[in-house]
Amino acid sequence: MISVTGSQTFDFPEGCMIEANQLLKITSHKANGTGDFIMANGYVWNNDTSDPAQLTDEEGMEVDFFQD
């Protein structure tokens, strides 16, 4: 998973499988401990401008994209 604007990445643990329609929450900073995975202890997402998240498969091909 990639924070597109900031280029930070999160690699899911080996063997982690995301099924169709499954929702996983990846957190950072103050939200840590409220989701399924922790991405970073500091800020990751840019709250001043759009900062989409891109989900890629093992080969680096985009499989999903989220923009708030």
N, C-alpha and C positions, 0 to 999 in steps of 0.2 A: 504494500500500500504506500502511496506517495502523496505528500502534501505538495500539490503542483506548484504553488507560488513560492513556497519556501524550500522545496526540494528535499525535505526531510523524508526518510523512509522508515517503514516498519516491516520487518520480516516475521511472518507468522511462524510459530514453532513447528519443527519438522513433524509431519503427520497430521497437522491441523487441516481439516477439510470443511469447507463452507458449502453447505447444501443450498440448492435453489430456494429462494425466499427466506433463507436464514439471515438473521440480523445479529451482528457482533458489534459491540461498542468498544472502541479503542480510545483511551483517555490520555490526557496530559495535564500537568500542573495540578491545580486545585481539585480537579475531577478524579484524580487517581484514586483507585479503590472503589469506584462506582460502576466500573464496566468489566468487560471480559479480559482485556489486555491493557497494559500500560505502555504507552509509546515513549514518553519522556517525563522527566521530573519538572522541566521548564515548559514555557509556552511553545506550542508548535503552530497552531492555526493563527492566521492573521485575521484579527477581528475588525480591522479598519477597511479592508477591501476584500473582494472575493478571493477565496483560497480553496479551490476544489480539491477533492480527494479522488485519486485514481487507484483502482484495484487491478492488479495484473496477475497473470498466471505464472507458472514456473518458467516459461519461456520469455516472459516480459511482455506478452500480448495483453492489451487492455481487455478486461472482462466486465468492468462496471466503472461508473463515473458518478460522483455526487458533487453538486454545486448548490449551495444554499442561497 
